Amino acid sequence: MAAAAEEPEGRRGRGPRPGPAPGSPAGRAAGEGSPGGGGRRVFSPAGEFREFSRRQLRDMERLFRQYDAGKDGFIDLMELKLMMEKLGAPQTHLGLKNMIKEVDEDLDSKLSFREFLLIFRKAAAGELQEDSGLHALARLSEIDVSTEGVKGAKNFFEAKAQAINEASRFEEEIKAEQEEKKKQAEELKQRKAAFKELQSTFTQ
């Protein structure tokens, strides 16, 4: 009778190796990358979706959790149907399938949290058709996908350039203010010198 496979050293006597916490973004994305979840990888929303603030990512996760009725870390076709109905933009069966297909990178016919975030990345970059279901989802979800502090920028690179321009303008304003203070100090110095000269004239 064949002996049972020996556990790797250091794992004997321990329970099963803990995985990502259920319901967390990492837990949702664990198993992405290969069919059947064989290629597990940790997904960091803040690391991959740098164009969004932490507040925006929290809002997106809250929305995802709200419609993940099965609490399995995915939004399937029926859950997406309910979501679109609640948002006031009901879709046909084919329309729902097309919505999933547009961001379904692992082709499992449902949305992981990462794929859900792709909807908002595409919306922020202006890559969604205005009459598409995904555009309606991003618009009606009331999540502002503009990059923090630079409203209206279509993508991260435009936002970065705009932020640099704003920083330059801020530096110019500081420089102008310093020049004005220097000018005022010089004028005060001249007035004091003139007053002292006037005083010396009267004391002679």
C-alpha positions as CSV (number, residue, x, y, z in Angstrom):
1,M,0.0,0.0,0.0
2,A,1.5,3.3,-1.1
3,A,2.4,5.7,1.7
4,A,0.6,9.1,1.9
5,A,2.5,12.0,0.3
6,E,4.6,13.6,3.0
7,E,3.9,17.2,3.8
8,P,6.7,19.7,3.1
9,E,8.9,20.4,6.1
10,G,7.7,23.3,8.1
11,R,4.0,22.6,7.3
12,R,3.6,19.5,9.4
13,G,1.0,19.8,12.2
14,R,-0.4,23.0,10.8
15,G,-3.8,23.7,9.3
16,P,-4.4,24.5,5.6
17,R,-2.4,27.5,4.2
18,P,-4.5,30.6,4.6
19,G,-5.7,32.3,1.4
20,P,-6.9,35.8,0.8
21,A,-9.7,37.0,3.0
22,P,-13.1,36.2,1.5
23,G,-14.7,39.3,-0.1
24,S,-11.5,41.3,-0.2
25,P,-10.1,42.6,-3.5
26,A,-7.2,40.2,-3.2
27,G,-9.7,37.3,-2.5
28,R,-11.7,38.2,-5.6
29,A,-8.7,38.3,-7.8
30,A,-7.1,35.1,-6.4
31,G,-7.4,32.5,-9.1
32,E,-7.3,35.0,-12.0
33,G,-4.7,34.4,-14.6
34,S,-5.5,30.8,-15.6
35,P,-8.7,28.8,-16.0
36,G,-9.8,27.0,-12.9
37,G,-7.8,29.4,-10.6
38,G,-4.5,27.5,-10.9
39,G,-2.4,30.6,-11.4
40,R,-3.1,32.4,-8.1
41,R,-1.8,36.0,-7.8
42,V,-2.4,38.8,-5.3
43,F,-4.3,41.7,-6.8
44,S,-3.6,45.2,-5.5
45,P,-6.2,47.7,-6.8
46,A,-4.1,50.7,-5.5
47,G,-1.0,49.3,-7.1
48,E,-2.5,48.6,-10.6
49,F,-5.1,51.3,-10.8
50,R,-2.9,54.3,-9.8
51,E,-5.1,56.8,-11.7
52,F,-7.8,56.4,-9.0
53,S,-7.6,57.6,-5.4
54,R,-8.1,55.3,-2.5
55,R,-11.5,56.9,-1.9
56,Q,-12.6,56.2,-5.5
57,L,-11.4,52.6,-5.2
58,R,-13.3,52.2,-1.9
59,D,-16.5,53.5,-3.6
60,M,-16.0,51.1,-6.5
61,E,-15.5,48.1,-4.1
62,R,-18.6,49.1,-2.1
63,L,-20.6,49.1,-5.3
64,F,-19.2,45.8,-6.3
65,R,-20.0,44.2,-3.0
66,Q,-23.5,45.6,-3.1
67,Y,-24.4,43.7,-6.3
68,D,-22.3,40.6,-5.6
69,A,-25.4,38.9,-4.2
70,G,-23.8,35.4,-4.2
71,K,-20.8,36.8,-2.2
72,D,-18.5,34.7,-4.3
73,G,-16.3,37.6,-5.5
74,F,-17.9,37.9,-8.9
75,I,-20.8,39.6,-10.6
76,D,-22.5,37.2,-12.9
77,L,-25.0,37.9,-15.7
78,M,-28.0,37.8,-13.4
79,E,-26.4,40.0,-10.8
80,L,-25.4,42.4,-13.6
81,K,-29.0,42.4,-14.8
82,L,-30.3,43.3,-11.4
83,M,-27.6,46.0,-11.1
84,M,-28.5,47.7,-14.3
85,E,-32.2,47.6,-13.4
86,K,-31.5,49.2,-10.0
87,L,-29.4,51.9,-11.8
88,G,-32.3,52.6,-14.1
89,A,-30.7,51.4,-17.3
90,P,-32.1,47.8,-17.9
91,Q,-30.4,45.8,-20.6
92,T,-31.3,43.0,-22.9
93,H,-29.8,39.5,-22.4
94,L,-27.5,40.1,-25.3
95,G,-26.6,43.6,-24.1
96,L,-25.6,42.2,-20.7
97,K,-23.5,39.5,-22.4
98,N,-21.8,42.2,-24.5
99,M,-21.1,44.3,-21.4
100,I,-19.3,41.4,-19.7
101,K,-17.5,40.4,-22.9
102,E,-15.9,43.9,-23.2
103,V,-13.9,43.6,-20.0
104,D,-13.9,39.8,-19.4
105,E,-10.2,39.2,-19.8
106,D,-10.3,35.6,-18.4
107,L,-13.3,34.6,-20.5
108,D,-15.3,33.2,-17.6
109,S,-18.5,35.1,-18.5
110,K,-18.6,37.0,-15.2
111,L,-16.9,40.1,-13.7
112,S,-14.1,39.9,-11.1
113,F,-13.4,43.0,-9.1
114,R,-10.4,43.8,-11.3
115,E,-12.5,43.5,-14.5
116,F,-15.1,45.7,-12.8
117,L,-12.5,48.3,-12.2
118,L,-11.6,48.1,-15.9
119,I,-15.0,49.6,-16.7
120,F,-14.2,52.8,-14.8
121,R,-10.7,52.9,-16.3
122,K,-12.2,52.8,-19.8
123,A,-14.8,55.4,-18.8
124,A,-12.1,57.8,-17.4
125,A,-10.1,57.4,-20.6
126,G,-13.2,58.0,-22.8
127,E,-13.0,54.5,-24.4
128,L,-16.6,53.6,-23.9
129,Q,-19.4,54.2,-26.5
130,E,-21.9,56.7,-25.1
131,D,-24.8,54.3,-25.9
132,S,-23.1,51.3,-24.4
133,G,-24.3,49.5,-21.2
134,L,-20.9,49.9,-19.6
135,H,-21.0,53.7,-20.2
136,A,-24.4,53.8,-18.5
137,L,-23.1,51.8,-15.6
138,A,-20.1,54.1,-15.0
139,R,-22.3,57.2,-15.4
140,L,-25.2,56.1,-13.2
141,S,-23.1,54.6,-10.5
142,E,-22.3,58.2,-9.3
143,I,-18.6,57.5,-8.9
144,D,-16.5,60.4,-10.1
145,V,-13.8,58.8,-12.3
146,S,-12.0,62.1,-12.8
147,T,-8.4,62.0,-11.5
148,E,-8.2,63.7,-8.1
149,G,-7.4,67.4,-8.3
150,V,-7.5,67.5,-12.1
151,K,-11.1,67.2,-13.1
152,G,-11.9,66.4,-16.7
153,A,-8.5,64.8,-17.5
154,K,-9.1,61.9,-19.8
155,N,-6.3,59.7,-18.7
156,F,-3.4,59.4,-16.2
157,F,-0.8,61.0,-18.5
158,E,-2.9,64.1,-19.2
159,A,-3.6,64.3,-15.5
160,K,0.1,64.1,-14.7
161,A,0.9,66.9,-17.2
162,Q,-1.8,69.1,-15.9
163,A,-0.6,68.5,-12.3
164,I,2.9,69.6,-13.3
165,N,1.5,72.8,-14.9
166,E,-0.4,73.6,-11.8
167,A,2.7,73.0,-9.7
168,S,4.7,75.4,-11.9
169,R,2.0,78.0,-11.7
170,F,2.0,77.7,-7.9
171,E,5.8,78.2,-7.8
172,E,5.5,81.2,-10.1
173,E,2.9,82.7,-7.7
174,I,5.2,82.1,-4.7
175,K,8.1,83.7,-6.6
176,A,6.0,86.8,-7.5
177,E,4.9,87.1,-3.9
178,Q,8.5,87.0,-2.7
179,E,9.5,89.6,-5.3
180,E,6.6,91.9,-4.1
181,K,7.7,91.5,-0.4
182,K,11.3,92.3,-1.4
183,K,10.1,95.4,-3.3
184,Q,8.1,96.5,-0.3
185,A,11.1,96.0,2.0
186,E,13.3,98.0,-0.3
187,E,10.7,100.9,-0.4
188,L,10.5,100.8,3.4
189,K,14.3,101.0,3.7
190,Q,14.4,104.0,1.3
191,R,11.6,105.8,3.3
192,K,13.5,105.2,6.6
193,A,16.7,106.5,5.0
194,A,14.9,109.6,3.7
195,F,13.3,110.2,7.1
196,K,16.6,109.9,8.9
197,E,18.1,112.4,6.4
198,L,15.3,114.8,7.0
199,Q,15.8,114.4,10.8
200,S,19.5,115.2,10.5
201,T,18.6,118.4,8.5
202,F,16.4,119.7,11.3
203,T,19.0,118.9,14.0
204,Q,21.8,120.8,12.4
